[in-house]
Amino acid sequence: MNNQRVVELTLLLLAAFITIATVAVAAVGEDVAIGWDALPYLVGLLALWAISHLALRRWAPTSNGLLFPITALLQGLGFAFMLRIDPDSASRHFAWSLAATCGFLVVLAGLRNLVLLQRAWAYIGIFGFLVLVTPAIVTTNSRQPTGSQVFDLGPVRVAPQQLGILCLVVFFAAWLTNHRFRNTAEHLGELERLDGDPSRFLPLVSGWLTTSVIIIFQFDMSLAFVTFAIFVSMWWVAVGRMVDLTIYLAAIGGSIAIALVSITELQDRFAAWIDPWSNSEFGAPITRSMFALAGGGLTGTGPGGGSADWVPGATDQFAFVPIAEELGFIGGAAVFSSYLLLVGVGLRLAIAARREFDSILAIGTTIFLGSQAWAAIAVAVRLLPPTGSSLPFVAFNGSVLVTCNLALVLLLRISETVPFVSDRTQVLPQVTPQARGGK
């Protein structure tokens, strides 16, 4: 049995125990209406984890054993607190979890080689951009109070922008890989220097336009922040030109300044950030989150003992609030540390990857998950203006859950291509020292 799968199974059992214990403790609360009818959905969620684990044994036996248990624990905590706040939504949560698992299995079984993504980078980029800008073109969609745009498809609400961002991560990974090869050839003297070549600004212009469209036409600062963080991280690793980065940051700053001057909704959002009591629409979630977090203290009120259901969006954009209130500062720090561990594993995979595309894709995918988590937590603790960012794997947002599972597959597939070497010097070529003068 592969050692990674043993680690994964052990941690999955621990995640299952924590999830069951959290639901059980919350169910005995006086003001909690969790009944036995929620048990099948809890068992179904654990069954989905088992199926995913067996699929990894079959199709990715050497992939990293930490990634999936971390996300499973976060998803389990999200299910437990969603069940405590809104017991009637257990069926919908399980339906989205089933859809996310199906997407996970399809991509895991179908994407055996990441070269396929690299070859189809142009088509993936076009698809991602169209999905990203569709909410700005179609006027029949609705907007959540926190700013993110959704489509109402009967009983299902879909926010496709996250999928578009993930497709752009693949697109930029392939594009920047080609650009990095050219930079390497320039450094080795095989090509002329690019200092005067305007083509080196094309990736920067593309990233600036994408972020500006999100800010100006969709008013979604959280999605713009995630896009900005992803692109800057990938571009800096691939290119690393300080002068070009300064120009790009100045252009982004100009777009934000124009948006703040001309768009009333963004002005209200920033005003509510500075003074939450001045705007009931954007300020109410902030003020109520402050009271809930303060009531949690160091150790929390215990599962089922909080009042986070009083906070608007407690199962989505402010999903961190009930966790930090009922598990306290210690529990909130543990959740935050889980995301840090996820990011750390992803960045380590990027460093160890043998191919440039795998390395840059791992960086983009890791920042895709990490930046969303940081933005959602930062809004809850009032470090960022109120936005529509959902806490990955924890928040009850089906579209985000499906997209994050697809991103998880990419990291798992990258980890399978990274060889395990106990001694890093083993990957270096053996060099035989020779005395000077040929002696």
C-alpha positions as CSV (number, residue, x, y, z in Angstrom):
1,M,0.0,0.0,0.0
2,N,1.3,3.4,-1.0
3,N,2.5,5.5,2.0
4,Q,0.7,8.6,0.8
5,R,-2.7,6.8,0.7
6,V,-2.1,5.5,4.2
7,V,-1.5,9.1,5.4
8,E,-4.6,10.2,3.5
9,L,-6.8,7.5,5.0
10,T,-5.7,8.2,8.5
11,L,-6.3,11.9,8.2
12,L,-9.7,11.3,6.5
13,L,-10.8,9.2,9.5
14,L,-9.7,12.0,11.8
15,A,-11.7,14.5,9.6
16,A,-14.7,12.3,9.8
17,F,-14.5,12.0,13.5
18,I,-14.3,15.8,13.9
19,T,-17.2,16.3,11.6
20,I,-19.4,13.8,13.4
21,A,-18.4,15.1,16.8
22,T,-19.2,18.7,15.8
23,V,-22.6,17.8,14.4
24,A,-23.4,15.7,17.5
25,V,-22.4,18.4,20.0
26,A,-24.4,21.0,18.0
27,A,-27.5,18.8,17.9
28,V,-27.9,18.8,21.7
29,G,-28.1,22.6,21.8
30,E,-31.3,24.1,23.1
31,D,-31.9,26.4,20.1
32,V,-30.7,23.9,17.4
33,A,-33.2,22.0,15.3
34,I,-30.9,19.2,14.0
35,G,-32.9,16.0,13.8
36,W,-32.3,12.4,12.7
37,D,-33.4,13.3,9.2
38,A,-30.0,15.0,8.7
39,L,-28.1,11.7,9.4
40,P,-28.5,10.3,5.9
41,Y,-26.9,13.4,4.4
42,L,-24.0,13.2,6.9
43,V,-23.4,9.5,6.0
44,G,-23.7,10.4,2.4
45,L,-21.0,13.1,2.7
46,L,-18.6,10.6,4.4
47,A,-19.4,8.1,1.6
48,L,-18.4,10.6,-1.0
49,W,-15.1,11.0,0.8
50,A,-14.6,7.3,0.8
51,I,-15.3,7.1,-3.0
52,S,-12.9,9.9,-3.7
53,H,-10.2,8.2,-1.6
54,L,-10.7,4.9,-3.6
55,A,-10.5,6.9,-6.8
56,L,-7.2,8.4,-5.8
57,R,-5.9,4.9,-5.0
58,R,-6.8,3.9,-8.6
59,W,-6.0,6.9,-10.7
60,A,-3.5,8.9,-8.7
61,P,-1.8,6.4,-6.3
62,T,1.3,8.5,-5.7
63,S,-0.4,11.9,-5.3
64,N,0.1,13.9,-2.1
65,G,-1.7,12.5,0.9
66,L,-2.3,15.8,2.7
67,L,-4.3,17.8,0.2
68,F,-7.6,15.8,0.2
69,P,-7.9,15.4,4.0
70,I,-7.4,19.1,4.5
71,T,-10.2,20.0,2.2
72,A,-12.4,17.2,3.5
73,L,-12.0,18.6,7.1
74,L,-12.9,22.1,5.9
75,Q,-15.9,20.7,4.0
76,G,-17.0,18.7,7.0
77,L,-16.9,21.8,9.3
78,G,-18.8,23.8,6.7
79,F,-21.5,21.1,6.6
80,A,-21.7,20.9,10.4
81,F,-22.1,24.6,10.9
82,M,-24.5,24.9,7.9
83,L,-26.6,22.2,9.4
84,R,-26.6,24.0,12.7
85,I,-27.7,27.3,11.2
86,D,-30.1,26.1,8.4
87,P,-31.0,22.4,8.9
88,D,-33.4,22.5,6.0
89,S,-30.6,23.0,3.5
90,A,-28.9,19.7,4.2
91,S,-30.3,18.1,1.1
92,R,-29.1,21.0,-1.1
93,H,-25.6,20.9,0.5
94,F,-25.4,17.2,-0.2
95,A,-26.6,17.7,-3.8
96,W,-23.8,20.2,-4.4
97,S,-21.3,17.9,-2.7
98,L,-22.3,15.1,-5.0
99,A,-21.9,17.4,-8.0
100,A,-18.5,18.5,-6.8
101,T,-17.4,14.9,-6.2
102,C,-18.6,13.9,-9.7
103,G,-16.6,16.7,-11.2
104,F,-13.6,15.6,-9.1
105,L,-13.8,12.0,-10.3
106,V,-14.4,13.0,-14.0
107,V,-11.3,15.2,-14.1
108,L,-9.2,12.8,-12.1
109,A,-10.0,9.9,-14.4
110,G,-9.9,11.9,-17.6
111,L,-6.9,14.2,-17.0
112,R,-4.1,11.7,-16.9
113,N,-1.5,14.1,-18.4
114,L,-1.2,17.8,-17.8
115,V,0.3,18.2,-21.2
116,L,-3.3,18.1,-22.5
117,L,-4.1,21.3,-20.6
118,Q,-0.9,22.9,-21.9
119,R,-1.8,22.1,-25.5
120,A,-5.4,23.4,-25.2
121,W,-4.4,26.6,-23.4
122,A,-5.9,29.0,-26.0
123,Y,-9.3,27.3,-26.0
124,I,-9.4,27.1,-22.2
125,G,-8.5,30.8,-22.0
126,I,-11.2,31.9,-24.4
127,F,-13.8,29.8,-22.5
128,G,-12.6,31.2,-19.1
129,F,-12.8,34.8,-20.3
130,L,-16.3,34.3,-21.7
131,V,-17.5,32.7,-18.5
132,L,-15.9,35.5,-16.5
133,V,-17.5,38.4,-18.4
134,T,-20.9,36.7,-19.0
135,P,-22.5,38.3,-15.9
136,A,-21.5,41.7,-17.1
137,I,-23.2,41.1,-20.5
138,V,-26.3,39.2,-19.5
139,T,-28.7,41.5,-17.6
140,T,-31.1,38.8,-16.3
141,N,-28.8,37.8,-13.5
142,S,-29.3,38.8,-9.9
143,R,-26.7,40.2,-7.5
144,Q,-26.1,39.2,-3.9
145,P,-25.9,41.9,-1.2
146,T,-22.1,41.4,-1.0
147,G,-21.6,42.1,-4.7
148,S,-21.1,38.8,-6.4
149,Q,-23.4,38.0,-9.3
150,V,-25.4,34.8,-9.7
151,F,-27.8,33.2,-12.2
152,D,-31.1,31.8,-11.0
153,L,-31.7,28.6,-12.8
154,G,-34.9,27.5,-11.2
155,P,-34.1,26.3,-7.7
156,V,-30.4,26.4,-8.5
157,R,-28.2,29.5,-8.1
158,V,-25.0,29.4,-10.1
159,A,-22.0,31.8,-9.9
160,P,-19.7,30.9,-12.9
161,Q,-17.0,33.5,-12.3
162,Q,-14.9,31.2,-10.2
163,L,-14.7,28.6,-12.9
164,G,-13.7,31.3,-15.4
165,I,-10.9,32.4,-13.1
166,L,-9.6,28.8,-12.8
167,C,-9.6,28.4,-16.6
168,L,-7.6,31.7,-16.8
169,V,-5.1,30.2,-14.4
170,V,-4.5,27.4,-16.8
171,F,-4.3,29.9,-19.7
172,F,-1.8,32.1,-18.0
173,A,0.3,29.2,-16.8
174,A,0.8,28.0,-20.4
175,W,1.3,31.6,-21.7
176,L,3.8,32.5,-19.0
177,T,5.6,29.3,-19.5
178,N,6.3,30.2,-23.1
179,H,7.4,33.7,-22.0
180,R,9.7,32.2,-19.4
181,F,11.4,30.0,-21.9
182,R,12.1,33.1,-24.0
183,N,13.5,34.9,-20.9
184,T,15.8,32.0,-20.3
185,A,17.0,32.0,-23.9
186,E,17.6,35.7,-23.6
187,H,19.7,35.2,-20.4
188,L,21.8,32.5,-22.1
189,G,22.4,34.8,-25.1
190,E,20.4,32.8,-27.6
191,L,18.0,35.6,-28.2
192,E,18.3,39.4,-28.2
193,R,17.3,41.2,-25.0
194,L,13.6,41.9,-24.6
195,D,14.0,45.3,-22.9
196,G,12.8,47.1,-26.0
197,D,10.3,44.4,-27.2
198,P,6.7,45.5,-26.6
199,S,5.5,41.9,-26.7
200,R,6.7,41.4,-23.1
201,F,3.9,43.6,-21.9
202,L,1.1,41.5,-23.4
203,P,0.6,39.3,-20.4
204,L,0.5,42.4,-18.1
205,V,-2.0,44.1,-20.4
206,S,-4.2,41.0,-20.4
207,G,-4.1,40.7,-16.6
208,W,-4.8,44.4,-16.2
209,L,-7.8,44.2,-18.6
210,T,-9.2,41.2,-16.9
211,T,-9.0,42.7,-13.4
212,S,-10.3,46.1,-14.6
213,V,-13.4,44.5,-16.3
214,I,-14.2,42.7,-13.0
215,I,-13.9,46.0,-11.0
216,I,-15.6,48.4,-13.3
217,F,-18.3,46.3,-14.9
218,Q,-19.1,43.7,-12.2
219,F,-18.3,45.7,-9.1
220,D,-16.9,42.5,-7.5
221,M,-13.8,43.6,-5.5
222,S,-13.3,40.1,-4.0
223,L,-13.1,38.5,-7.5
224,A,-10.8,41.3,-8.6
225,F,-8.6,40.8,-5.6
226,V,-8.4,37.0,-6.3
227,T,-7.6,37.6,-10.0
228,F,-4.9,40.2,-9.1
229,A,-3.3,38.0,-6.5
230,I,-3.2,35.0,-8.9
231,F,-1.8,36.8,-11.9
232,V,0.8,38.8,-10.0
233,S,2.1,35.6,-8.3
234,M,2.3,33.6,-11.5
235,W,3.8,36.5,-13.5
236,W,6.4,37.3,-10.9
237,V,7.6,33.7,-10.8
238,A,7.8,33.5,-14.6
239,V,9.2,37.0,-15.4
240,G,10.2,38.9,-12.3
241,R,10.8,42.3,-13.8
242,M,10.5,45.0,-11.2
243,V,10.0,47.9,-13.7
244,D,7.2,46.0,-15.5
245,L,5.6,45.2,-12.1
246,T,5.6,48.8,-11.1
247,I,3.9,49.8,-14.3
248,Y,1.3,47.1,-13.8
249,L,0.6,48.1,-10.2
250,A,0.2,51.7,-11.3
251,A,-2.3,50.7,-14.0
252,I,-4.3,48.6,-11.5
253,G,-4.3,51.5,-9.1
254,G,-5.7,53.8,-11.8
255,S,-8.5,51.4,-12.5
256,I,-9.4,51.2,-8.9
257,A,-9.3,55.0,-8.6
258,I,-11.6,55.4,-11.6
259,A,-14.0,52.9,-10.3
260,L,-14.2,54.5,-6.9
261,V,-14.9,57.9,-8.4
262,S,-17.5,56.8,-10.9
263,I,-19.3,53.8,-9.4
264,T,-21.7,54.5,-6.6
265,E,-21.9,51.0,-5.3
266,L,-18.2,50.8,-4.7
267,Q,-18.3,54.1,-2.9
268,D,-21.0,52.7,-0.6
269,R,-19.0,49.6,0.0
270,F,-15.9,51.4,1.0
271,A,-17.9,53.9,3.1
272,A,-19.5,50.9,4.9
273,W,-16.0,49.5,5.5
274,I,-14.9,52.7,7.2
275,D,-18.2,53.3,9.1
276,P,-20.4,50.1,9.1
277,W,-23.2,51.9,10.8
278,S,-23.6,54.4,7.9
279,N,-24.9,51.8,5.5
280,S,-27.4,49.2,6.5
281,E,-27.0,47.0,3.4
282,F,-23.3,46.6,3.5
283,G,-22.6,47.5,7.1
284,A,-25.1,45.1,8.8
285,P,-23.1,42.0,8.2
286,I,-19.9,43.7,9.4
287,T,-21.4,45.0,12.7
288,R,-23.1,41.7,13.5
289,S,-20.0,39.8,12.7
290,M,-18.1,42.0,15.1
291,F,-20.5,41.2,18.0
292,A,-20.5,37.5,17.1
293,L,-16.7,37.2,17.0
294,A,-16.4,39.2,20.3
295,G,-18.9,36.8,21.9
296,G,-16.8,33.8,20.9
297,G,-13.7,34.8,22.9
298,L,-10.8,32.5,23.2
299,T,-12.5,29.1,23.4
300,G,-15.9,29.9,21.8
301,T,-19.4,29.3,22.9
302,G,-19.4,25.6,21.7
303,P,-21.1,24.2,18.6
304,G,-24.7,25.1,18.7
305,G,-24.3,27.8,21.4
306,G,-23.6,30.8,19.2
307,S,-25.8,33.4,17.5
308,A,-24.2,33.4,14.1
309,D,-27.5,32.8,12.4
310,W,-28.2,36.5,13.2
311,V,-25.4,37.4,10.7
312,P,-26.5,37.7,7.0
313,G,-24.6,35.3,4.8
314,A,-23.4,33.1,7.8
315,T,-23.4,30.1,5.6
316,D,-21.7,31.7,2.6
317,Q,-19.7,35.0,2.5
318,F,-19.4,35.2,6.3
319,A,-19.0,31.4,6.9
320,F,-15.9,32.1,9.0
321,V,-18.0,33.9,11.6
322,P,-20.0,31.0,13.1
323,I,-16.8,28.9,13.2
324,A,-14.8,31.6,15.0
325,E,-17.7,32.3,17.4
326,E,-18.6,28.8,18.4
327,L,-15.0,27.4,18.3
328,G,-13.4,30.6,19.5
329,F,-10.1,32.2,18.6
330,I,-8.4,28.8,18.8
331,G,-10.9,27.1,16.4
332,G,-10.7,30.0,14.0
333,A,-6.9,30.0,14.1
334,A,-7.0,26.2,13.4
335,V,-9.2,26.7,10.3
336,F,-6.9,29.5,9.1
337,S,-3.9,27.3,9.7
338,S,-5.5,24.6,7.6
339,Y,-5.6,27.0,4.7
340,L,-2.0,27.9,5.4
341,L,-1.0,24.3,5.3
342,L,-2.9,23.8,2.0
343,V,-1.0,26.8,0.5
344,G,2.3,25.5,1.9
345,V,1.8,22.1,0.4
346,G,0.8,23.6,-3.0
347,L,3.9,25.9,-3.1
348,R,6.1,23.1,-2.2
349,L,4.7,21.1,-5.1
350,A,5.5,24.1,-7.3
351,I,9.1,24.2,-6.2
352,A,9.6,20.5,-6.7
353,A,7.8,20.3,-10.1
354,R,10.1,19.3,-13.0
355,R,8.2,21.1,-15.8
356,E,7.8,24.9,-16.0
357,F,4.1,24.5,-16.8
358,D,3.4,22.3,-13.8
359,S,5.3,24.7,-11.5
360,I,3.5,27.8,-12.6
361,L,0.1,26.0,-12.7
362,A,0.7,24.8,-9.1
363,I,1.4,28.4,-8.0
364,G,-1.7,29.8,-9.7
365,T,-4.0,27.1,-8.4
366,T,-2.6,27.4,-4.8
367,I,-3.0,31.2,-4.8
368,F,-6.5,30.7,-6.3
369,L,-7.5,28.8,-3.2
370,G,-5.5,30.8,-0.7
371,S,-6.5,34.2,-1.8
372,Q,-10.2,33.3,-1.7
373,A,-9.8,32.1,1.9
374,W,-7.8,35.1,3.0
375,A,-10.3,37.5,1.4
376,A,-13.3,35.8,3.0
377,I,-11.6,35.8,6.5
378,A,-10.3,39.4,6.0
379,V,-13.9,40.6,5.4
380,A,-15.2,38.9,8.5
381,V,-12.5,40.6,10.7
382,R,-12.9,43.9,8.8
383,L,-9.5,44.0,7.1
384,L,-11.1,44.3,3.6
385,P,-14.3,46.0,2.4
386,P,-17.4,43.9,2.2
387,T,-17.1,41.6,-0.8
388,G,-18.7,38.5,-2.2
389,S,-15.8,36.1,-1.5
390,S,-16.9,32.6,-0.2
391,L,-14.7,30.6,2.1
392,P,-13.4,27.7,0.0
393,F,-14.8,24.2,0.9
394,V,-16.5,25.7,4.0
395,A,-19.1,28.1,2.6
396,F,-22.4,26.8,1.4
397,N,-21.8,28.0,-2.2
398,G,-22.2,25.2,-4.7
399,S,-20.4,26.8,-7.6
400,V,-17.4,27.6,-5.5
401,L,-17.4,24.1,-4.0
402,V,-17.4,22.5,-7.5
403,T,-14.7,24.8,-8.8
404,C,-12.5,24.3,-5.7
405,N,-12.7,20.6,-6.1
406,L,-11.5,20.9,-9.7
407,A,-8.6,23.0,-8.5
408,L,-7.8,20.3,-6.0
409,V,-7.6,17.7,-8.8
410,L,-5.1,19.9,-10.6
411,L,-2.9,20.0,-7.4
412,L,-3.2,16.3,-6.9
413,R,-2.3,15.6,-10.5
414,I,0.7,17.9,-10.2
415,S,1.8,16.2,-7.0
416,E,1.8,12.8,-8.8
417,T,4.3,14.1,-11.3
418,V,6.6,15.3,-8.5
419,P,9.1,12.5,-7.5
420,F,9.6,11.8,-3.9
421,V,13.3,12.2,-3.1
422,S,14.5,11.7,0.5
423,D,17.8,13.4,-0.3
424,R,17.5,16.4,-2.7
425,T,21.1,16.0,-3.8
426,Q,20.0,12.8,-5.6
427,V,18.4,14.8,-8.3
428,L,21.6,16.6,-9.1
429,P,23.9,15.2,-11.8
430,Q,27.0,13.5,-10.5
431,V,30.0,15.8,-11.1
432,T,33.4,14.3,-11.1
433,P,36.0,16.9,-9.9
434,Q,39.0,17.2,-12.1
435,A,42.3,18.9,-11.3
436,R,43.3,22.0,-13.2
437,G,45.4,21.4,-16.3
438,G,43.8,18.1,-17.0
439,K,45.8,16.3,-14.2
